[in-house]
């Protein structure tokens, strides 16, 4: 049973990751001509396009993407209790766990994006690549406010370090909230 739970959670986690990255790129106004962004669009369009007919966008918010991401989070939150035979959780608790796990996934995506972005800037500074462009559009909205507070020291940008520390602190806080539930 544990292996089945792992497999289903992994598959749902990958799907949630792809839809979350697409949603983040939409919010950050990422370049969708990027080959990596095009791959994400091709993977997610079969589910999004039909749903967009029923759920039109509200302003800049793509409601179809938000609904899919939250439904995937709800299914991932319900999976252990359903496969464990304990039944479905109370709706409010179920939604709270799903929201916290979704926030945790979002923070992990941000953390690893910032880590990769910082590594690419150290390994190949100024070299344009599809990955660098994609990471730039994901990371800059997070790093820009930190750079205003912590300016670079002798051409060394420490904003990724501070962003990683803040994200890890938030992850610890979210994990403690999940442990209380």
C-alpha positions as a LaTeX table, in Angstrom:
\begin{tabular}{lrrr}
\hline
Residue & $x$ (\AA) & $y$ (\AA) & $z$ (\AA) \\
\hline
Unk1 & 0.00 & 0.00 & 0.00 \\
Unk2 & 2.90 & 2.35 & 0.77 \\
Unk3 & 4.35 & 1.81 & $-2.69$ \\
Unk4 & 1.02 & 2.65 & $-4.33$ \\
Unk5 & 0.69 & 5.77 & $-2.19$ \\
Unk6 & 4.22 & 6.80 & $-3.17$ \\
Unk7 & 3.54 & 6.25 & $-6.88$ \\
Unk8 & 0.25 & 8.13 & $-6.91$ \\
Unk9 & 1.64 & 10.98 & $-4.80$ \\
Unk10 & 4.68 & 11.25 & $-7.08$ \\
Unk11 & 2.58 & 11.36 & $-10.24$ \\
Unk12 & 0.23 & 13.93 & $-8.76$ \\
Unk13 & 3.21 & 15.90 & $-7.46$ \\
Unk14 & 4.80 & 16.07 & $-10.92$ \\
Unk15 & 1.49 & 17.16 & $-12.46$ \\
Unk16 & 1.04 & 19.78 & $-9.75$ \\
Unk17 & 4.61 & 21.00 & $-10.31$ \\
Unk18 & 4.08 & 21.48 & $-14.04$ \\
Unk19 & 0.78 & 23.33 & $-13.59$ \\
Unk20 & 2.24 & 25.45 & $-10.78$ \\
Unk21 & 5.23 & 26.45 & $-12.92$ \\
Unk22 & 2.87 & 27.43 & $-15.73$ \\
Unk23 & 0.79 & 29.47 & $-13.31$ \\
Unk24 & 3.90 & 31.14 & $-11.90$ \\
Unk25 & 5.14 & 31.97 & $-15.40$ \\
Unk26 & 1.76 & 33.52 & $-16.20$ \\
Unk27 & 1.83 & 35.64 & $-13.04$ \\
Unk28 & 5.45 & 36.68 & $-13.58$ \\
Unk29 & 4.74 & 37.38 & $-17.26$ \\
Unk30 & 7.41 & 34.94 & $-18.38$ \\
Unk31 & 8.41 & 34.56 & $-22.00$ \\
Unk32 & 6.26 & 31.77 & $-23.40$ \\
Unk33 & 8.34 & 31.71 & $-26.60$ \\
Unk34 & 11.06 & 30.05 & $-24.50$ \\
Unk35 & 11.47 & 26.37 & $-25.52$ \\
Unk36 & 11.09 & 25.18 & $-21.91$ \\
Unk37 & 7.96 & 27.26 & $-21.44$ \\
Unk38 & 6.63 & 25.89 & $-24.74$ \\
Unk39 & 7.11 & 22.35 & $-23.40$ \\
Unk40 & 5.15 & 23.25 & $-20.27$ \\
Unk41 & 2.38 & 24.75 & $-22.40$ \\
Unk42 & 2.19 & 21.61 & $-24.57$ \\
Unk43 & 2.01 & 19.37 & $-21.50$ \\
Unk44 & $-0.70$ & 21.41 & $-19.74$ \\
Unk45 & $-2.87$ & 22.53 & $-22.67$ \\
Unk46 & $-4.85$ & 19.26 & $-23.04$ \\
Unk47 & $-6.37$ & 19.80 & $-19.59$ \\
Unk48 & $-6.42$ & 23.61 & $-19.55$ \\
Unk49 & $-8.00$ & 24.46 & $-22.90$ \\
Unk50 & $-11.30$ & 22.59 & $-22.30$ \\
Unk51 & $-11.51$ & 23.89 & $-18.74$ \\
Unk52 & $-10.96$ & 27.48 & $-19.89$ \\
Unk53 & $-14.18$ & 27.29 & $-21.87$ \\
Unk54 & $-16.08$ & 26.75 & $-18.63$ \\
Unk55 & $-13.88$ & 28.94 & $-16.40$ \\
Unk56 & $-12.80$ & 32.14 & $-18.15$ \\
Unk57 & $-9.93$ & 34.18 & $-16.76$ \\
Unk58 & $-10.62$ & 36.87 & $-14.17$ \\
Unk59 & $-8.29$ & 39.74 & $-15.01$ \\
Unk60 & $-4.73$ & 38.38 & $-14.97$ \\
Unk61 & $-5.77$ & 35.29 & $-13.02$ \\
Unk62 & $-6.13$ & 32.15 & $-15.11$ \\
Unk63 & $-8.91$ & 30.51 & $-13.13$ \\
Unk64 & $-8.59$ & 27.20 & $-14.98$ \\
Unk65 & $-4.95$ & 26.85 & $-13.92$ \\
Unk66 & $-5.78$ & 27.82 & $-10.33$ \\
Unk67 & $-8.61$ & 25.28 & $-10.19$ \\
Unk68 & $-6.45$ & 22.47 & $-11.58$ \\
Unk69 & $-3.62$ & 23.24 & $-9.15$ \\
Unk70 & $-5.99$ & 23.32 & $-6.18$ \\
Unk71 & $-7.82$ & 20.14 & $-7.24$ \\
Unk72 & $-4.48$ & 18.35 & $-7.54$ \\
Unk73 & $-3.58$ & 19.63 & $-4.05$ \\
Unk74 & $-6.92$ & 18.39 & $-2.68$ \\
Unk75 & $-6.42$ & 14.94 & $-4.21$ \\
Unk76 & $-2.84$ & 14.76 & $-2.85$ \\
Unk77 & $-4.07$ & 15.76 & 0.61 \\
Unk78 & $-6.88$ & 13.17 & 0.58 \\
Unk79 & $-4.79$ & 10.33 & $-0.83$ \\
Unk80 & $-3.22$ & 9.05 & 2.43 \\
Unk81 & $-6.51$ & 8.92 & 4.30 \\
Unk82 & $-8.38$ & 7.34 & 1.37 \\
Unk83 & $-5.76$ & 4.65 & 0.76 \\
Unk84 & $-5.32$ & 4.12 & 4.49 \\
Unk85 & $-8.99$ & 3.25 & 4.81 \\
Unk86 & $-9.84$ & 6.01 & 7.27 \\
Unk87 & $-12.14$ & 7.80 & 4.83 \\
Unk88 & $-12.26$ & 11.40 & 3.80 \\
Unk89 & $-11.17$ & 14.14 & 6.17 \\
Unk90 & $-13.61$ & 16.86 & 7.29 \\
Unk91 & $-13.89$ & 19.39 & 4.42 \\
Unk92 & $-12.36$ & 22.35 & 6.25 \\
Unk93 & $-9.39$ & 20.32 & 7.51 \\
Unk94 & $-8.96$ & 18.78 & 4.06 \\
Unk95 & $-8.89$ & 22.21 & 2.39 \\
Unk96 & $-6.48$ & 23.57 & 5.02 \\
Unk97 & $-4.05$ & 20.67 & 4.54 \\
Unk98 & $-4.29$ & 21.05 & 0.75 \\
Unk99 & $-3.64$ & 24.81 & 0.95 \\
Unk100 & $-0.62$ & 24.33 & 3.24 \\
Unk101 & 0.81 & 21.59 & 1.04 \\
Unk102 & 0.26 & 23.77 & $-2.02$ \\
Unk103 & 2.05 & 26.65 & $-0.33$ \\
Unk104 & 4.87 & 24.28 & 0.61 \\
Unk105 & 5.17 & 23.13 & $-3.02$ \\
Unk106 & 5.24 & 26.73 & $-4.18$ \\
Unk107 & 8.02 & 27.56 & $-1.72$ \\
Unk108 & 10.07 & 24.53 & $-2.79$ \\
Unk109 & 9.71 & 25.53 & $-6.44$ \\
Unk110 & 10.88 & 29.02 & $-5.52$ \\
Unk111 & 13.79 & 27.70 & $-3.46$ \\
Unk112 & 15.13 & 25.38 & $-6.17$ \\
Unk113 & 14.53 & 27.97 & $-8.89$ \\
Unk114 & 16.55 & 30.53 & $-6.96$ \\
Unk115 & 19.26 & 27.97 & $-6.22$ \\
Unk116 & 19.58 & 27.01 & $-9.89$ \\
Unk117 & 19.44 & 30.66 & $-10.95$ \\
Unk118 & 22.29 & 31.52 & $-8.57$ \\
Unk119 & 24.35 & 28.52 & $-9.70$ \\
Unk120 & 23.89 & 29.42 & $-13.36$ \\
Unk121 & 24.97 & 32.99 & $-12.65$ \\
Unk122 & 28.16 & 31.67 & $-11.02$ \\
Unk123 & 28.95 & 29.02 & $-13.64$ \\
Unk124 & 28.08 & 30.92 & $-16.80$ \\
Unk125 & 27.47 & 34.60 & $-16.01$ \\
Unk126 & 25.89 & 36.55 & $-18.84$ \\
Unk127 & 25.48 & 33.53 & $-21.11$ \\
Unk128 & 21.95 & 33.47 & $-22.49$ \\
Unk129 & 20.15 & 30.15 & $-22.32$ \\
Unk130 & 16.50 & 29.02 & $-22.26$ \\
Unk131 & 16.90 & 27.82 & $-18.65$ \\
Unk132 & 18.43 & 31.11 & $-17.52$ \\
Unk133 & 15.63 & 33.09 & $-19.16$ \\
Unk134 & 12.94 & 30.92 & $-17.57$ \\
Unk135 & 14.57 & 31.05 & $-14.13$ \\
Unk136 & 15.04 & 34.79 & $-14.41$ \\
Unk137 & 11.32 & 35.35 & $-14.97$ \\
Unk138 & 10.50 & 33.08 & $-11.99$ \\
Unk139 & 13.15 & 34.42 & $-9.58$ \\
Unk140 & 13.38 & 38.13 & $-10.22$ \\
Unk141 & 9.97 & 38.98 & $-8.65$ \\
Unk142 & 11.19 & 37.30 & $-5.45$ \\
Unk143 & 14.77 & 38.63 & $-5.49$ \\
Unk144 & 14.02 & 42.24 & $-6.48$ \\
Unk145 & 12.51 & 43.30 & $-3.10$ \\
Unk146 & 15.38 & 41.62 & $-1.24$ \\
Unk147 & 17.93 & 43.46 & $-3.37$ \\
Unk148 & 16.36 & 46.76 & $-2.31$ \\
Unk149 & 16.98 & 45.84 & 1.33 \\
Unk150 & 20.35 & 44.11 & 0.89 \\
Unk151 & 22.43 & 45.75 & $-1.86$ \\
Unk152 & 25.24 & 43.76 & $-3.52$ \\
Unk153 & 28.58 & 43.67 & $-1.69$ \\
Unk154 & 31.52 & 44.26 & $-4.05$ \\
Unk155 & 29.60 & 42.84 & $-7.05$ \\
Unk156 & 28.45 & 39.83 & $-5.00$ \\
Unk157 & 24.68 & 39.49 & $-4.96$ \\
Unk158 & 23.58 & 37.93 & $-1.67$ \\
Unk159 & 19.85 & 38.17 & $-2.37$ \\
Unk160 & 19.57 & 34.47 & $-3.36$ \\
Unk161 & 21.12 & 33.51 & $-0.02$ \\
Unk162 & 18.67 & 35.67 & 1.94 \\
Unk163 & 15.75 & 34.46 & $-0.17$ \\
Unk164 & 16.76 & 30.85 & 0.57 \\
Unk165 & 16.95 & 31.57 & 4.31 \\
Unk166 & 13.52 & 33.24 & 4.30 \\
Unk167 & 11.99 & 30.41 & 2.25 \\
Unk168 & 13.46 & 27.76 & 4.58 \\
Unk169 & 12.06 & 29.61 & 7.62 \\
Unk170 & 8.63 & 29.69 & 5.98 \\
Unk171 & 8.89 & 25.98 & 5.16 \\
Unk172 & 9.66 & 25.20 & 8.80 \\
Unk173 & 6.65 & 27.27 & 9.86 \\
Unk174 & 4.37 & 25.48 & 7.37 \\
Unk175 & 5.65 & 22.06 & 8.45 \\
Unk176 & 4.92 & 22.88 & 12.09 \\
Unk177 & 1.40 & 23.93 & 11.09 \\
Unk178 & 0.92 & 20.66 & 9.17 \\
Unk179 & 2.21 & 18.65 & 12.13 \\
Unk180 & $-0.43$ & 20.26 & 14.39 \\
Unk181 & $-3.24$ & 19.18 & 12.05 \\
\hline
\end{tabular}
